């Protein structure tokens, strides 16, 4: 009997929701969504220390959407039962609290994200396309809020980044404490910072057209030897008020290291400190491929 249960790879999952509602679906027993559902139940048992965020599930072969908040999940029935204890199924590390009850912002750095040959090809491409970079902007149209140049159309390299991020998306959701979600799109742009450029305090999903951004990423690359200083990624912890995230205490300054990619939840407040590039040459600047992983719905 135990051996038969251990060999099960999929389980029937019934979601028990507030108001006496329920819906059933079938999941792999190691699916990130199942871990996230169980984490929501465990959090309610621990007093609700995590910020509840919505689930968006596609049912009926994609013909229906089920959207609900983690706070409305009453229970999960799993058939056959999982041979494990609840604690290892928590989706990511426990939410850490800092002074004043703020939620600690998580981030993940991955070194040597591209092979050396591909990294060199990306840099050569960016330098060759200097004339196609245009001045950046923000949704508020404030010209002084962000100073940099962007390139939005580079399909060959965009495809590489999207493919690689998709492959590690489930791991990122778990490690960043982001509830599991169905990916609708991965946005991708290239940004060049030079002398005096910066990006003031902001988050990446604070407007109606960006609300479905869940995970942000920044891949750093530049010429060697490095000819600029500054341009650090400054991250802040979160202060939660009325279900919304606001700037908390300073969390970390992350230096732009060559061929390194940074991931963080899109709700986290952050900024780019001013860049100093004495030569002013485009080739000597700070380059990134940056973007956002959007959820469906």
SVG drawing of the C-alpha trace seen along z (x, -y; Angstrom):
<svg xmlns="http://www.w3.org/2000/svg" viewBox="-22 -66 62 68">
<polyline fill="none" stroke="black" stroke-width="0.4" points="0.0,0.0 2.7,-2.5 4.7,-1.7 1.6,-2.3 1.1,-5.7 4.7,-6.7 4.6,-6.0 1.7,-8.4 2.7,-11.4 -0.6,-13.2 -3.3,-13.9 -6.9,-15.1 -7.2,-18.4 -10.5,-19.8 -10.4,-23.5 -12.7,-24.3 -13.6,-28.0 -15.4,-30.4 -19.2,-30.4 -19.3,-26.6 -18.0,-26.6 -15.6,-24.0 -13.8,-23.3 -11.7,-20.3 -8.6,-20.0 -5.8,-17.5 -2.2,-18.5 1.3,-16.9 2.1,-16.1 5.2,-18.4 3.4,-21.2 4.4,-24.7 0.7,-25.6 -0.1,-22.8 2.8,-23.9 1.4,-27.5 -2.1,-26.4 -0.8,-24.4 1.3,-27.3 -1.8,-29.5 -3.5,-27.0 -0.4,-26.8 -0.2,-30.6 -3.8,-30.9 -2.9,-28.4 0.1,-30.5 -2.0,-33.7 -1.8,-35.1 1.8,-36.5 1.9,-36.6 0.2,-39.2 -2.6,-37.3 -2.5,-37.6 -5.0,-36.3 -4.9,-32.9 -5.9,-32.7 -6.6,-29.2 -7.6,-28.1 -10.2,-25.3 -12.2,-23.3 -9.3,-23.1 -8.9,-26.8 -12.5,-27.7 -13.0,-29.0 -11.1,-31.1 -11.3,-30.7 -10.0,-33.7 -9.9,-33.8 -7.9,-35.2 -5.7,-33.0 -7.7,-34.3 -10.8,-32.6 -9.2,-29.2 -10.6,-27.2 -9.1,-23.8 -7.5,-21.5 -8.6,-17.8 -5.9,-15.7 -6.7,-12.2 -4.6,-10.1 -3.0,-11.6 0.5,-13.0 3.1,-10.9 4.8,-13.9 4.5,-16.6 3.0,-20.0 6.1,-22.1 8.3,-21.1 5.5,-22.1 5.6,-25.8 6.2,-27.8 9.4,-29.5 11.1,-30.6 9.0,-32.1 8.1,-35.8 10.6,-37.7 9.6,-40.7 11.9,-43.7 11.5,-46.6 8.0,-48.1 6.4,-44.9 7.6,-45.5 7.8,-42.6 11.4,-41.9 12.0,-42.1 13.5,-39.0 15.7,-38.9 17.8,-36.3 21.1,-36.8 22.2,-34.4 25.9,-34.7 27.1,-33.9 23.6,-33.8 24.9,-33.7 27.7,-31.7 30.8,-33.9 30.3,-33.7 26.6,-34.7 27.5,-37.5 30.0,-38.9 27.6,-38.7 24.9,-40.6 27.4,-43.4 28.5,-43.7 24.9,-43.9 24.0,-46.6 27.0,-48.7 26.2,-48.3 22.6,-49.4 23.4,-52.7 21.4,-54.8 18.2,-52.8 18.1,-53.5 15.6,-56.2 15.0,-58.2 13.2,-56.3 9.9,-57.4 7.5,-56.5 3.7,-56.2 3.3,-59.5 5.2,-61.3 7.6,-62.9 10.7,-63.6 12.9,-64.0 11.9,-60.8 13.9,-58.5 17.0,-59.2 18.3,-56.5 17.9,-55.2 16.0,-52.0 15.8,-49.6 12.5,-47.7 13.0,-45.6 15.7,-42.9 13.8,-39.6 16.6,-37.1 18.1,-38.0 14.6,-38.6 13.7,-35.0 16.8,-33.7 15.9,-35.5 12.3,-34.5 13.1,-30.8 15.6,-30.7 13.3,-32.5 10.4,-30.3 12.6,-27.2 13.3,-28.6 10.0,-30.4 8.6,-27.8 11.8,-28.0 11.7,-31.8 8.1,-31.9 9.1,-29.6 12.3,-31.4 10.8,-34.9 7.6,-34.0 5.4,-34.8 2.2,-32.7 2.3,-30.3 0.7,-31.8 0.2,-31.0 2.6,-33.0 0.9,-35.2 4.0,-37.0 7.6,-37.9 8.4,-41.5 11.9,-42.4 13.7,-45.6 17.3,-46.8 18.4,-49.8 21.6,-52.0 22.6,-54.2 25.4,-56.8 26.7,-59.9 24.1,-61.3 21.4,-58.7 19.2,-57.3 15.7,-55.9 14.0,-57.3 12.0,-55.3 9.2,-53.2 7.8,-49.7 7.0,-47.8 3.3,-47.0 1.8,-50.2 -0.5,-51.2 -3.5,-49.6 -1.5,-48.6 1.3,-47.0 -0.8,-45.3 -0.3,-41.8 3.5,-42.0 4.6,-39.5 8.4,-39.0 10.9,-41.6 14.4,-40.9 17.5,-42.9 20.4,-41.3 23.7,-43.4 26.4,-43.6 29.1,-46.1 32.4,-46.5 35.7,-45.5 37.4,-47.2 34.4,-48.8 34.4,-52.5 31.5,-53.7 30.6,-53.8 27.3,-54.0 24.1,-52.6 23.4,-50.4 20.0,-48.7 18.7,-50.0 16.0,-47.8 13.6,-48.6 11.5,-46.5 7.8,-46.8 5.3,-48.5 1.8,-47.0 -1.2,-49.3 -4.8,-48.4 -3.4,-45.6 -1.0,-47.8 2.8,-47.8 4.7,-51.0 8.3,-51.9 9.8,-50.6 13.4,-50.7 16.4,-50.3 17.1,-46.6 20.1,-46.4 22.3,-48.0 23.2,-45.6 26.1,-46.5 25.7,-45.9 28.0,-42.9 28.8,-41.8 26.8,-38.8 24.7,-38.7 20.9,-38.6 18.7,-39.9 15.1,-38.7 12.7,-40.3 8.9,-40.6 7.5,-43.4 5.7,-45.0 9.0,-45.8 10.0,-49.5 13.4,-50.1 15.6,-52.7 18.7,-53.0 21.3,-55.3 23.0,-57.9 25.6,-56.6 29.0,-58.3 30.7,-57.7 33.4,-60.4 34.0,-59.6 30.3,-59.8 30.9,-57.2 28.0,-54.9 30.3,-51.9 31.5,-52.7 28.0,-52.8 25.9,-50.5 23.7,-48.1 20.8,-45.9 18.3,-43.5 15.3,-44.0 11.7,-43.1 8.8,-41.5 7.0,-38.2 3.2,-38.7 0.5,-36.5 -2.6,-35.6 -5.7,-37.6"/>
</svg>
